[in-house]
């Protein structure tokens, strides 16, 4: 595994180790020692898969409060999508800036999203499968949302949102959080 690019001094785009043979591709989605060698302290507490039946399925912007710090590793094992990392550290010179990375089954890429950053994802192909690993427990009442339409952030999506959870669609804007 190697770092392809670093964003905001902490978030990473990774090229996953693995190989292809007659059986097909094999990727190391998580090997603790590989992350340790890169200086990324990460232990999986929560591992999920998301199956997005339709193009335009949207998740986010999700983040964790300081009471439950969480890092995340996200990759795609089928289909494709656009992944967004948003700097939500108020004292950061890149506060509210974001980066977008294309994740596909063929690309062997993953993103590491450390605590202090928001994360969003939209599928760009039917039947996309995303693997999502977290270093803390998330879910209802723990994870927080920020509205993806927030103009101060200005996310640019590759197409229309066709499926979204109600809590994401009705997530608060920055001014609502003050």
N, C-alpha and C positions, 0 to 999 in steps of 0.2 A: 504494500500500500504506500502511496505517496501523496503529498499535498500538491495539488495542481495550482491552487490559488488561495490566498488568505484575504478575507474581507474584514474591514473595520478592526484589524489587529487581532481578531480572535476567531471569527467564523471561518470555516474551511470548505473548499471544494476538494474532494478526495477522489483519487483513482484507486479503486479497490483491487486488491491482489486476487489472482485466480488463474484459471487456464481454460482453454477450449480443447476438447478432443472429440472422438467419434460419438460420444454420448451427448455432447452439447456443452454449453458453457457452465463453469463452476466459479462462483465468487465467494470470497471470504467476506461476509457481511459484517461480522464482528469477531475480532481476535484481540482480546484485551492487551496482549503484549504489543501488537502493532500500534494501538492507540497510545500506549505508554511510551513507546519509542518516539512518537511524534509530540510528546508532551501534553497529550490530551487525557486528563483524568476522567475516565468514563467507566461506569459499571452499569450494566443493564438492570433496571428494576421493573420495567414495563416494556413489553414487546408486542406490537400489533401489526396486523395487515389490514389494509383498506382496499376493497375492490370497487372500482368506479366504473359502473356499467356504461356511462355515457360521457362523451366529450363535454367539457364545461363543468364537471363536478368540482366544486370549490370548497376548500377548508381554510379557515383562518380569517383574520390574523390572530393567532393564539400565542399566549405568553404566560409566564409564571411570575408570581409575586416573590418578594424577597423572603417570605415566610416558607416558601417551598421551591428553592432553586432547582432548576432542571436544565440539563443539556439534552439535545436530541440528535440522532443520526437518522437520516432519511435517504432511501434509495427506491428505485423502481425496478421491479423484476419482470413486468410485462407492460407493454404500451409505453406511454410517454406523458410528460407533464412539465409545467413550468413551476419552479420552486422559488419562493421569495423569502429572503432573510431581511428583517427590518430592525435597525438599531433603535432600541427603546431605552437606552441609557441616558437619562436626562442631562447628565454632566458631560456627555461625549460630544466632541466636535462634529461627529457624524450623526447626531440625534435625528431620528426620523428619516434618514437616508435608507435606501434599500438596494439590494442586488437581486438579480434574477438569474437562475441557472436552469438549463434544460436537462432533465433527467429522463433517460430512456433505458429500456432493458438492454440495449446493445452498447450503451456508452460506458458501462462499468463505473459510473460515477455515483458518489454519495455526497451529502452535505452534512457538516457538523454545525449545529446551531447551539452555541453556549447560552447559559443563563444571561439575561439582560437583553435578549433579542426576541423579536416576534417571528413567527413562522406562518407562511401561507402556501397553498399549493392548489393548482388547477390542472385537471387532466386535459390533455390535448389529443387524446385518442380513446375510442371506446374500449372498455374492458381493461383499463389500466389497473395494475396492482402495485401498491406502494407498501414498503416495509418501513415501520416507524419504531425506533428504539428510544427509550427515555431513561435518564439516570435517576428519576424520581417518579412517584405515582402521580398521574394526572386524572382528569375526568371531571365530571360534574361537581361543582363546588370548590374545585381546586384550581383548574385551569381558568384563565381569564381570556376575554376576547376584546378586540378592538375592531371597529367597523372598517372593512376593506375599502369603503368609499371615502375614507377620511382624506379630505383635500390637502391637509398639511403633509400627508405622506405621498399621495398621488400615485398609487400603484397603477401600472398599465398592464391590463390583462390581454392575452392573445385573442380572445373571443368572448362571447357572452357566457355568463354564468347560467347554467341550465339546471343545476341541482345544488342546493345549499341548505344547511341546517338552519332552523329558525333562530337559534341562539347566535349564529354567525350573521344572518341577514339583519337581525335587530340589535347587533352588538353596539355598545356605546361608542361615541366619538370622543376625541381627546378632551374637548370642553366639558363633556358630561362626566368625566372622571375627576374633575377638580372640585 
